[in-house]
Amino acid sequence: MKKKMAEKKFIPVSRQEKGTAAFVEGSILLYPFKNLSVQPFSFPFSGMPLVRDALKIQLRPLLGEKAEDVSLVPLLTKTEKKSSEGAIFLLYGEEEGTDGNIGGGAKNYAVWPLPLAFAAEINGSGLIIWEDAEQIISLWLREWVPMLYRWSARERAGAAKERELMQAYAEERGETLGDVFITGGDGSADADVQEHGMRTIRAYPAYEHLDLSTGGADLLEQRERTAGLFMKTARGALAAGLLFALISGGLFFQRSFLKDTIALHPENVYALSFGERSRQPLASAGSKLASLQNGGRDASLQGLLRTLGPVWGELPGTGSIVIETLRYSTEKTDLLGTAKDNNSIGRLRALLEERGFSAKTDNIQQVPGGGLRFSLSITRGATS
């Protein structure tokens, strides 16, 4: 939704009225500058401080030591990321400077060159001539950009002569003058100036930020520097956020990669160490180490059965021990069976320990019909 333009109070001011009247705050004073000049510019960069510095560099060879006595007020009509266009208003000397004396005690007002309020009457392109009993002021605009400002005393020329001079200047530049609008201090009511001014601001809102007073120029530069600092801080925060996101993403992918790689390391290490692959490399490696710790005995199921086989030949009596279940692993073997008596179980444990096993009985129970049910855990390594 387009923002509604705030109503402004446009007040023509003569040099005789300077400092003698108090004007309403928020108004735009239309002043007939005498020592004012305009110069269009176009730079391959943007930013008010840079534009002002570049213009000062351009003017210093022309003005010499007096360059510091000229007040520069840029008007940006087009600004992009790497370019800026507009016009610079140059105020020479103190007589025509707007240092706060215009308007008496009022401070919140802007100052325009008098003809600019009528820019809408030529649609932003053409010549505006202000003519009264004392002076003739002309302002040439091209697409709302001020191209030339000229003040002359009334007795030196008339509106027709001024038009001819401006026409000749435009032709020397290879351009056309455009529409011509002539107005002046002929006793017109303030309402007419007010209507023209508001029509100009509505047609080209960029003029609303123009202020040729000294305070206005300083405030414009201060705002631009503040905005530049804010953008610089925002860009720094954005860069820091992007860097943090990149670091976080890198750590995430690195962690995922390492997780998958580490999961394969035990199998790869086991295969390189023992020349074979195993889905349970830690258990298989433990079995290999246990075999080495026990004098190189075979820790496989076949090795266990070869060890247990002769034990049954040394047990007292046929059928004194009956094994019902055998659960084998490389770390431990569990036997579940029945025995005639405790002596048979004790003899079995002794024979296993003689062969380098550690045997532990558990859960011995009496069974119907005589005999005992027992469980026996066998691990490599003799008991203490």
SEBA-7547 format. One record per residue (C-alpha): residue in three letters; residue number from 1; x, y, z. Coordinates in nm, 2 decimals, padded with zeros to 4 digits. Each point is the difference from the previous one (the first is absolute). Layout:
BEGIN
+------+-----+--------+--------+--------+
: rest :  nr :     c1 :     c2 :     c3 :
+------+-----+--------+--------+--------+
:  ALA : NUM :      X :      Y :      Z :
...
+------+-----+--------+--------+--------+
***
This chain:
BEGIN
+------+-----+--------+--------+--------+
: rest :  nr :     c1 :     c2 :     c3 :
+------+-----+--------+--------+--------+
:  MET :   1 :  00.00 :  00.00 :  00.00 :
:  LYS :   2 :  00.14 :  00.34 : -00.10 :
:  LYS :   3 :  00.08 :  00.22 :  00.29 :
:  LYS :   4 : -00.19 :  00.33 : -00.01 :
:  MET :   5 :  00.22 :  00.30 : -00.05 :
:  ALA :   6 :  00.00 :  00.23 :  00.31 :
:  GLU :   7 : -00.12 :  00.36 : -00.07 :
:  LYS :   8 :  00.28 :  00.26 : -00.02 :
:  LYS :   9 : -00.02 :  00.37 :  00.04 :
:  PHE :  10 :  00.18 :  00.18 : -00.29 :
:  ILE :  11 :  00.10 :  00.35 :  00.08 :
:  PRO :  12 :  00.18 :  00.24 : -00.25 :
:  VAL :  13 :  00.26 :  00.20 :  00.18 :
:  SER :  14 :  00.18 :  00.31 : -00.12 :
:  ARG :  15 :  00.35 :  00.11 :  00.11 :
:  GLN :  16 : -00.16 :  00.30 :  00.17 :
:  GLU :  17 : -00.20 : -00.24 :  00.22 :
:  LYS :  18 :  00.30 : -00.20 :  00.10 :
:  GLY :  19 :  00.01 : -00.03 :  00.38 :
:  THR :  20 : -00.30 :  00.23 :  00.06 :
:  ALA :  21 : -00.29 : -00.25 :  00.02 :
:  ALA :  22 : -00.06 : -00.33 :  00.18 :
:  PHE :  23 : -00.13 : -00.27 : -00.22 :
:  VAL :  24 : -00.20 : -00.31 :  00.09 :
:  GLU :  25 :  00.22 : -00.31 :  00.07 :
:  GLY :  26 : -00.02 : -00.26 : -00.27 :
:  SER :  27 : -00.03 :  00.26 : -00.27 :
:  ILE :  28 :  00.20 :  00.02 : -00.32 :
:  LEU :  29 :  00.15 :  00.35 : -00.06 :
:  LEU :  30 :  00.04 :  00.10 : -00.37 :
:  TYR :  31 :  00.30 :  00.23 : -00.01 :
:  PRO :  32 :  00.13 :  00.20 : -00.30 :
:  PHE :  33 :  00.37 : -00.10 :  00.03 :
:  LYS :  34 :  00.24 :  00.23 : -00.17 :
:  ASN :  35 :  00.32 : -00.18 :  00.04 :
:  LEU :  36 : -00.12 : -00.35 : -00.08 :
:  SER :  37 :  00.12 : -00.24 : -00.27 :
:  VAL :  38 : -00.11 : -00.36 : -00.09 :
:  GLN :  39 :  00.20 : -00.27 : -00.17 :
:  PRO :  40 : -00.13 : -00.35 : -00.10 :
:  PHE :  41 :  00.22 : -00.30 :  00.09 :
:  SER :  42 :  00.02 : -00.37 : -00.07 :
:  PHE :  43 :  00.24 : -00.23 :  00.20 :
:  PRO :  44 :  00.07 : -00.38 : -00.02 :
:  PHE :  45 : -00.06 : -00.03 :  00.38 :
:  SER :  46 : -00.27 :  00.10 :  00.25 :
:  GLY :  47 : -00.01 :  00.15 :  00.35 :
:  MET :  48 : -00.04 :  00.37 :  00.10 :
:  PRO :  49 :  00.35 :  00.03 :  00.16 :
:  LEU :  50 :  00.17 : -00.14 : -00.30 :
:  VAL :  51 : -00.20 :  00.22 : -00.24 :
:  ARG :  52 :  00.09 :  00.31 :  00.21 :
:  ASP :  53 :  00.37 : -00.09 :  00.01 :
:  ALA :  54 :  00.01 : -00.06 : -00.37 :
:  LEU :  55 : -00.17 :  00.33 : -00.08 :
:  LYS :  56 :  00.24 :  00.18 :  00.23 :
:  ILE :  57 :  00.30 : -00.15 : -00.19 :
:  GLN :  58 : -00.15 :  00.11 : -00.33 :
:  LEU :  59 : -00.06 :  00.35 :  00.12 :
:  ARG :  60 :  00.33 :  00.06 :  00.18 :
:  PRO :  61 :  00.20 :  00.07 : -00.32 :
:  LEU :  62 : -00.26 :  00.26 : -00.11 :
:  LEU :  63 : -00.05 :  00.17 :  00.34 :
:  GLY :  64 :  00.34 : -00.03 :  00.15 :
:  GLU :  65 :  00.02 :  00.10 :  00.37 :
:  LYS :  66 : -00.36 :  00.13 : -00.01 :
:  ALA :  67 : -00.13 : -00.36 : -00.05 :
:  GLU :  68 : -00.05 : -00.02 :  00.38 :
:  ASP :  69 : -00.23 :  00.31 : -00.02 :
:  VAL :  70 : -00.24 : -00.17 : -00.23 :
:  SER :  71 : -00.29 : -00.19 :  00.15 :
:  LEU :  72 : -00.08 : -00.32 : -00.19 :
:  VAL :  73 : -00.35 : -00.15 :  00.01 :
:  PRO :  74 : -00.04 : -00.32 : -00.22 :
:  LEU :  75 : -00.35 : -00.10 : -00.13 :
:  LEU :  76 :  00.00 : -00.37 : -00.08 :
:  THR :  77 : -00.26 : -00.07 : -00.27 :
:  LYS :  78 :  00.11 : -00.35 : -00.07 :
:  THR :  79 :  00.21 : -00.23 :  00.21 :
:  GLU :  80 :  00.08 : -00.37 : -00.04 :
:  LYS :  81 :  00.25 : -00.24 :  00.15 :
:  LYS :  82 :  00.29 :  00.12 : -00.21 :
:  SER :  83 : -00.12 :  00.33 : -00.15 :
:  SER :  84 : -00.15 :  00.33 :  00.09 :
:  GLU :  85 : -00.14 :  00.29 : -00.20 :
:  GLY :  86 : -00.13 :  00.34 :  00.09 :
:  ALA :  87 :  00.10 :  00.37 :  00.03 :
:  ILE :  88 :  00.22 :  00.19 :  00.24 :
:  PHE :  89 : -00.11 :  00.34 :  00.13 :
:  LEU :  90 :  00.29 :  00.24 :  00.07 :
:  LEU :  91 : -00.05 :  00.30 :  00.23 :
:  TYR :  92 :  00.27 :  00.27 : -00.02 :
:  GLY :  93 :  00.07 :  00.25 :  00.27 :
:  GLU :  94 : -00.18 :  00.08 :  00.32 :
:  GLU :  95 : -00.26 :  00.24 : -00.13 :
:  GLU :  96 : -00.21 : -00.26 : -00.17 :
:  GLY :  97 :  00.08 : -00.29 :  00.24 :
:  THR :  98 : -00.29 : -00.13 :  00.20 :
:  ASP :  99 :  00.17 : -00.02 :  00.34 :
:  GLY : 100 : -00.31 :  00.02 :  00.21 :
:  ASN : 101 : -00.08 :  00.37 : -00.04 :
:  ILE : 102 : -00.28 : -00.06 : -00.24 :
:  GLY : 103 : -00.32 : -00.06 :  00.18 :
:  GLY : 104 :  00.09 :  00.17 :  00.33 :
:  GLY : 105 : -00.03 : -00.24 :  00.29 :
:  ALA : 106 : -00.15 : -00.30 : -00.19 :
:  LYS : 107 :  00.24 : -00.28 : -00.05 :
:  ASN : 108 : -00.20 : -00.29 : -00.15 :
:  TYR : 109 : -00.03 :  00.13 : -00.35 :
:  ALA : 110 :  00.16 : -00.07 : -00.34 :
:  VAL : 111 :  00.13 :  00.24 : -00.27 :
:  TRP : 112 : -00.05 : -00.03 : -00.37 :
:  PRO : 113 :  00.10 :  00.22 : -00.29 :
:  LEU : 114 : -00.31 :  00.20 : -00.09 :
:  PRO : 115 : -00.07 : -00.14 : -00.35 :
:  LEU : 116 :  00.02 : -00.37 :  00.10 :
:  ALA : 117 : -00.35 :  00.01 :  00.15 :
:  PHE : 118 : -00.14 :  00.03 : -00.35 :
:  ALA : 119 :  00.18 : -00.31 : -00.14 :
:  ALA : 120 : -00.33 : -00.19 : -00.04 :
:  GLU : 121 : -00.12 :  00.26 : -00.25 :
:  ILE : 122 :  00.26 : -00.12 : -00.26 :
:  ASN : 123 : -00.02 : -00.37 :  00.11 :
:  GLY : 124 :  00.36 :  00.01 :  00.12 :
:  SER : 125 :  00.15 :  00.10 : -00.33 :
:  GLY : 126 :  00.03 :  00.35 : -00.13 :
:  LEU : 127 :  00.06 :  00.36 :  00.11 :
:  ILE : 128 : -00.15 :  00.18 :  00.29 :
:  ILE : 129 :  00.03 :  00.38 :  00.01 :
:  TRP : 130 : -00.10 :  00.21 :  00.31 :
:  GLU : 131 : -00.04 :  00.37 : -00.08 :
:  ASP : 132 : -00.08 :  00.28 :  00.24 :
:  ALA : 133 :  00.08 :  00.37 :  00.04 :
:  GLU : 134 :  00.35 : -00.07 :  00.13 :
:  GLN : 135 :  00.14 : -00.31 : -00.16 :
:  ILE : 136 : -00.03 : -00.28 : -00.26 :
:  ILE : 137 :  00.09 : -00.35 :  00.11 :
:  SER : 138 :  00.01 : -00.29 : -00.24 :
:  LEU : 139 :  00.04 : -00.38 :  00.07 :
:  TRP : 140 :  00.04 : -00.26 : -00.27 :
:  LEU : 141 : -00.10 : -00.36 :  00.08 :
:  ARG : 142 :  00.05 : -00.32 : -00.19 :
:  GLU : 143 : -00.20 : -00.30 :  00.14 :
:  TRP : 144 : -00.02 :  00.18 :  00.33 :
:  VAL : 145 :  00.37 :  00.05 :  00.02 :
:  PRO : 146 :  00.11 :  00.37 :  00.03 :
:  MET : 147 :  00.24 :  00.08 : -00.29 :
:  LEU : 148 :  00.04 :  00.38 :  00.03 :
:  TYR : 149 : -00.10 :  00.27 :  00.25 :
:  ARG : 150 :  00.04 :  00.37 : -00.09 :
:  TRP : 151 : -00.08 :  00.33 :  00.19 :
:  SER : 152 :  00.01 :  00.34 : -00.16 :
:  ALA : 153 : -00.13 :  00.35 :  00.09 :
:  ARG : 154 : -00.33 :  00.10 : -00.15 :
:  GLU : 155 :  00.13 :  00.31 : -00.18 :
:  ARG : 156 :  00.26 : -00.21 : -00.19 :
:  ALA : 157 : -00.24 : -00.23 : -00.19 :
:  GLY : 158 : -00.36 : -00.12 : -00.03 :
:  ALA : 159 : -00.16 : -00.34 : -00.02 :
:  ALA : 160 :  00.02 : -00.01 : -00.38 :
:  LYS : 161 :  00.38 :  00.08 :  00.01 :
:  GLU : 162 :  00.05 : -00.26 :  00.28 :
:  ARG : 163 : -00.17 : -00.26 : -00.21 :
:  GLU : 164 :  00.22 :  00.07 : -00.30 :
:  LEU : 165 :  00.32 : -00.03 :  00.22 :
:  MET : 166 : -00.11 : -00.33 :  00.15 :
:  GLN : 167 : -00.11 : -00.13 : -00.35 :
:  ALA : 168 :  00.35 :  00.08 : -00.13 :
:  TYR : 169 :  00.16 : -00.18 :  00.29 :
:  ALA : 170 : -00.20 : -00.31 : -00.06 :
:  GLU : 171 :  00.08 :  00.00 : -00.37 :
:  GLU : 172 :  00.37 :  00.02 :  00.08 :
:  ARG : 173 : -00.03 : -00.32 :  00.20 :
:  GLY : 174 : -00.18 : -00.16 : -00.29 :
:  GLU : 175 : -00.33 : -00.02 :  00.20 :
:  THR : 176 : -00.35 :  00.16 : -00.02 :
:  LEU : 177 : -00.12 :  00.24 :  00.26 :
:  GLY : 178 : -00.35 : -00.16 :  00.03 :
:  ASP : 179 : -00.31 :  00.16 :  00.14 :
:  VAL : 180 :  00.02 :  00.36 :  00.15 :
:  PHE : 181 : -00.20 :  00.11 :  00.30 :
:  ILE : 182 :  00.01 :  00.37 :  00.10 :
:  THR : 183 : -00.14 :  00.13 :  00.33 :
:  GLY : 184 :  00.09 :  00.28 :  00.24 :
:  GLY : 185 : -00.09 :  00.22 :  00.29 :
:  ASP : 186 : -00.30 :  00.17 : -00.15 :
:  GLY : 187 : -00.20 : -00.01 :  00.32 :
:  SER : 188 : -00.12 : -00.36 : -00.04 :
:  ALA : 189 : -00.15 : -00.15 :  00.31 :
:  ASP : 190 :  00.20 : -00.23 :  00.22 :
:  ALA : 191 : -00.25 : -00.28 : -00.08 :
:  ASP : 192 :  00.13 :  00.00 : -00.36 :
:  VAL : 193 :  00.36 : -00.06 :  00.11 :
:  GLN : 194 : -00.12 : -00.26 :  00.25 :
:  GLU : 195 : -00.18 : -00.19 : -00.27 :
:  HIS : 196 :  00.30 :  00.00 : -00.24 :
:  GLY : 197 :  00.23 : -00.11 :  00.28 :
:  MET : 198 : -00.21 : -00.30 :  00.11 :
:  ARG : 199 : -00.05 : -00.10 : -00.36 :
:  THR : 200 :  00.38 : -00.01 : -00.05 :
:  ILE : 201 :  00.06 : -00.21 :  00.31 :
:  ARG : 202 : -00.27 : -00.25 : -00.10 :
:  ALA : 203 :  00.14 : -00.02 : -00.35 :
:  TYR : 204 :  00.36 : -00.05 :  00.13 :
:  PRO : 205 :  00.03 : -00.10 :  00.37 :
:  ALA : 206 :  00.38 :  00.02 : -00.01 :
:  TYR : 207 : -00.02 :  00.38 :  00.03 :
:  GLU : 208 : -00.16 : -00.04 :  00.35 :
:  HIS : 209 :  00.35 : -00.08 :  00.13 :
:  LEU : 210 :  00.17 :  00.30 : -00.15 :
:  ASP : 211 :  00.11 :  00.27 :  00.25 :
:  LEU : 212 :  00.25 :  00.27 : -00.10 :
:  SER : 213 :  00.04 :  00.13 :  00.35 :
:  THR : 214 :  00.33 : -00.07 :  00.17 :
:  GLY : 215 : -00.17 : -00.21 :  00.27 :
:  GLY : 216 : -00.19 : -00.19 : -00.27 :
:  ALA : 217 :  00.32 : -00.09 : -00.19 :
:  ASP : 218 :  00.17 : -00.12 :  00.32 :
:  LEU : 219 : -00.30 : -00.21 :  00.10 :
:  LEU : 220 : -00.02 : -00.16 : -00.34 :
:  GLU : 221 :  00.36 : -00.11 :  00.02 :
:  GLN : 222 : -00.04 : -00.12 :  00.36 :
:  ARG : 223 : -00.30 : -00.21 : -00.10 :
:  GLU : 224 :  00.20 : -00.15 : -00.29 :
:  ARG : 225 :  00.29 : -00.08 :  00.22 :
:  THR : 226 : -00.23 : -00.16 :  00.26 :
:  ALA : 227 : -00.17 : -00.21 : -00.27 :
:  GLY : 228 :  00.34 : -00.10 : -00.14 :
:  LEU : 229 :  00.12 : -00.11 :  00.35 :
:  PHE : 230 : -00.33 : -00.19 :  00.05 :
:  MET : 231 :  00.04 : -00.18 : -00.33 :
:  LYS : 232 :  00.37 : -00.08 :  00.08 :
:  THR : 233 : -00.10 : -00.15 :  00.33 :
:  ALA : 234 : -00.28 : -00.19 : -00.16 :
:  ARG : 235 :  00.23 : -00.14 : -00.27 :
:  GLY : 236 :  00.25 : -00.10 :  00.27 :
:  ALA : 237 : -00.27 : -00.18 :  00.20 :
:  LEU : 238 : -00.12 : -00.17 : -00.32 :
:  ALA : 239 :  00.35 : -00.11 : -00.08 :
:  ALA : 240 :  00.05 : -00.14 :  00.35 :
:  GLY : 241 : -00.33 : -00.19 : -00.02 :
:  LEU : 242 :  00.10 : -00.15 : -00.34 :
:  LEU : 243 :  00.34 : -00.10 :  00.14 :
:  PHE : 244 : -00.16 : -00.16 :  00.30 :
:  ALA : 245 : -00.24 : -00.19 : -00.22 :
:  LEU : 246 :  00.28 : -00.12 : -00.22 :
:  ILE : 247 :  00.20 : -00.11 :  00.30 :
:  SER : 248 : -00.30 : -00.18 :  00.15 :
:  GLY : 249 : -00.08 : -00.17 : -00.33 :
:  GLY : 250 :  00.36 : -00.11 : -00.04 :
:  LEU : 251 :  00.01 : -00.14 :  00.35 :
:  PHE : 252 : -00.32 : -00.19 : -00.06 :
:  PHE : 253 :  00.12 : -00.16 : -00.33 :
:  GLN : 254 :  00.34 : -00.07 :  00.16 :
:  ARG : 255 : -00.17 : -00.17 :  00.29 :
:  SER : 256 : -00.22 : -00.21 : -00.23 :
:  PHE : 257 :  00.30 : -00.10 : -00.21 :
:  LEU : 258 :  00.20 : -00.09 :  00.30 :
:  LYS : 259 : -00.28 : -00.20 :  00.15 :
:  ASP : 260 : -00.03 : -00.21 : -00.31 :
:  THR : 261 :  00.37 : -00.04 : -00.03 :
:  ILE : 262 :  00.05 : -00.09 :  00.37 :
:  ALA : 263 : -00.27 : -00.27 : -00.03 :
:  LEU : 264 :  00.21 : -00.17 : -00.27 :
:  HIS : 265 :  00.34 :  00.04 :  00.18 :
:  PRO : 266 : -00.03 : -00.30 :  00.24 :
:  GLU : 267 : -00.08 : -00.24 : -00.29 :
:  ASN : 268 :  00.28 :  00.14 : -00.21 :
:  VAL : 269 :  00.25 : -00.01 :  00.28 :
:  TYR : 270 : -00.09 : -00.36 :  00.08 :
:  ALA : 271 :  00.03 : -00.10 : -00.37 :
:  LEU : 272 :  00.34 :  00.16 : -00.03 :
:  SER : 273 :  00.12 : -00.15 :  00.33 :
:  PHE : 274 : -00.13 : -00.36 : -00.04 :
:  GLY : 275 : -00.04 : -00.04 : -00.38 :
:  GLU : 276 : -00.37 : -00.08 :  00.04 :
:  ARG : 277 : -00.33 :  00.20 :  00.04 :
:  SER : 278 : -00.24 : -00.03 :  00.29 :
:  ARG : 279 : -00.34 :  00.17 :  00.07 :
:  GLN : 280 :  00.10 :  00.00 :  00.37 :
:  PRO : 281 :  00.36 :  00.12 : -00.02 :
:  LEU : 282 :  00.03 :  00.08 :  00.37 :
:  ALA : 283 : -00.12 : -00.34 :  00.11 :
:  SER : 284 :  00.21 : -00.18 : -00.25 :
:  ALA : 285 :  00.31 :  00.20 :  00.09 :
:  GLY : 286 : -00.07 : -00.08 :  00.37 :
:  SER : 287 : -00.01 : -00.36 : -00.08 :
:  LYS : 288 :  00.33 :  00.02 : -00.19 :
:  LEU : 289 :  00.16 :  00.18 :  00.29 :
:  ALA : 290 : -00.13 : -00.25 :  00.25 :
:  SER : 291 :  00.14 : -00.28 : -00.21 :
:  LEU : 292 :  00.34 :  00.17 :  00.00 :
:  GLN : 293 : -00.01 :  00.06 :  00.38 :
:  ASN : 294 : -00.07 : -00.37 :  00.05 :
:  GLY : 295 :  00.30 : -00.13 : -00.17 :
:  GLY : 296 : -00.14 :  00.01 : -00.35 :
:  ARG : 297 : -00.28 : -00.25 :  00.08 :
:  ASP : 298 : -00.28 : -00.03 : -00.26 :
:  ALA : 299 : -00.30 :  00.21 :  00.13 :
:  SER : 300 : -00.23 : -00.12 : -00.27 :
:  LEU : 301 : -00.29 : -00.24 :  00.05 :
:  GLN : 302 :  00.20 : -00.27 : -00.15 :
:  GLY : 303 :  00.28 :  00.06 :  00.24 :
:  LEU : 304 : -00.23 :  00.00 :  00.29 :
:  LEU : 305 : -00.16 : -00.33 : -00.10 :
:  ARG : 306 :  00.35 : -00.16 : -00.05 :
:  THR : 307 :  00.08 :  00.11 :  00.35 :
:  LEU : 308 : -00.33 : -00.12 :  00.16 :
:  GLY : 309 :  00.00 : -00.34 : -00.18 :
:  PRO : 310 :  00.27 : -00.17 :  00.21 :
:  VAL : 311 : -00.15 :  00.14 :  00.32 :
:  TRP : 312 : -00.30 : -00.24 : -00.03 :
:  GLY : 313 :  00.24 : -00.30 : -00.02 :
:  GLU : 314 :  00.14 :  00.09 :  00.34 :
:  LEU : 315 : -00.33 :  00.05 :  00.19 :
:  PRO : 316 : -00.09 : -00.27 :  00.25 :
:  GLY : 317 : -00.27 : -00.24 : -00.14 :
:  THR : 318 : -00.17 :  00.00 : -00.33 :
:  GLY : 319 : -00.28 :  00.26 : -00.01 :
:  SER : 320 :  00.10 :  00.18 :  00.31 :
:  ILE : 321 : -00.02 :  00.33 : -00.19 :
:  VAL : 322 : -00.26 :  00.07 : -00.28 :
:  ILE : 323 :  00.02 :  00.33 : -00.19 :
:  GLU : 324 : -00.34 :  00.12 : -00.12 :
:  THR : 325 :  00.09 :  00.35 : -00.13 :
:  LEU : 326 :  00.32 :  00.16 : -00.11 :
:  ARG : 327 :  00.01 :  00.38 : -00.08 :
:  TYR : 328 :  00.33 :  00.10 : -00.15 :
:  SER : 329 :  00.16 :  00.34 : -00.05 :
:  THR : 330 :  00.36 :  00.11 : -00.02 :
:  GLU : 331 : -00.01 :  00.15 :  00.35 :
:  LYS : 332 : -00.20 : -00.26 :  00.19 :
:  THR : 333 : -00.17 : -00.34 : -00.05 :
:  ASP : 334 : -00.30 : -00.10 :  00.21 :
:  LEU : 335 : -00.08 : -00.36 :  00.06 :
:  LEU : 336 : -00.34 : -00.12 :  00.13 :
:  GLY : 337 : -00.04 : -00.37 :  00.10 :
:  THR : 338 : -00.05 : -00.27 :  00.27 :
:  ALA : 339 :  00.23 : -00.18 :  00.23 :
:  LYS : 340 : -00.03 : -00.30 :  00.23 :
:  ASP : 341 :  00.15 :  00.18 :  00.30 :
:  ASN : 342 :  00.21 :  00.30 :  00.11 :
:  ASN : 343 :  00.32 : -00.21 : -00.03 :
:  SER : 344 : -00.06 : -00.03 : -00.38 :
:  ILE : 345 : -00.05 :  00.38 : -00.03 :
:  GLY : 346 :  00.31 :  00.07 :  00.21 :
:  ARG : 347 :  00.21 : -00.25 : -00.21 :
:  LEU : 348 : -00.12 :  00.17 : -00.32 :
:  ARG : 349 :  00.11 :  00.34 :  00.13 :
:  ALA : 350 :  00.34 : -00.14 :  00.10 :
:  LEU : 351 :  00.07 : -00.16 : -00.34 :
:  LEU : 352 : -00.10 :  00.33 : -00.18 :
:  GLU : 353 :  00.23 :  00.21 :  00.22 :
:  GLU : 354 :  00.29 : -00.24 : -00.06 :
:  ARG : 355 : -00.04 :  00.09 : -00.37 :
:  GLY : 356 :  00.01 :  00.37 :  00.05 :
:  PHE : 357 : -00.37 :  00.08 :  00.05 :
:  SER : 358 : -00.17 :  00.19 :  00.27 :
:  ALA : 359 : -00.32 : -00.18 :  00.09 :
:  LYS : 360 : -00.27 :  00.14 :  00.22 :
:  THR : 361 : -00.31 : -00.20 :  00.10 :
:  ASP : 362 : -00.33 :  00.16 :  00.07 :
:  ASN : 363 : -00.36 : -00.09 :  00.07 :
:  ILE : 364 :  00.04 : -00.37 :  00.11 :
:  GLN : 365 : -00.35 : -00.15 :  00.06 :
:  GLN : 366 : -00.13 : -00.34 :  00.10 :
:  VAL : 367 : -00.21 : -00.17 : -00.27 :
:  PRO : 368 : -00.27 : -00.26 :  00.04 :
:  GLY : 369 :  00.13 : -00.36 : -00.01 :
:  GLY : 370 :  00.33 :  00.09 :  00.14 :
:  GLY : 371 :  00.29 :  00.20 : -00.14 :
:  LEU : 372 :  00.09 :  00.36 : -00.03 :
:  ARG : 373 : -00.06 :  00.27 : -00.27 :
:  PHE : 374 :  00.28 :  00.25 : -00.03 :
:  SER : 375 :  00.13 :  00.29 : -00.21 :
:  LEU : 376 :  00.37 :  00.05 : -00.06 :
:  SER : 377 :  00.17 :  00.31 : -00.15 :
:  ILE : 378 :  00.34 : -00.06 : -00.16 :
:  THR : 379 :  00.25 :  00.27 : -00.09 :
:  ARG : 380 :  00.36 : -00.01 : -00.11 :
:  GLY : 381 :  00.25 :  00.05 :  00.28 :
:  ALA : 382 :  00.06 : -00.21 :  00.31 :
:  THR : 383 : -00.16 :  00.10 :  00.33 :
:  SER : 384 :  00.21 :  00.14 :  00.27 :
+------+-----+--------+--------+--------+
***
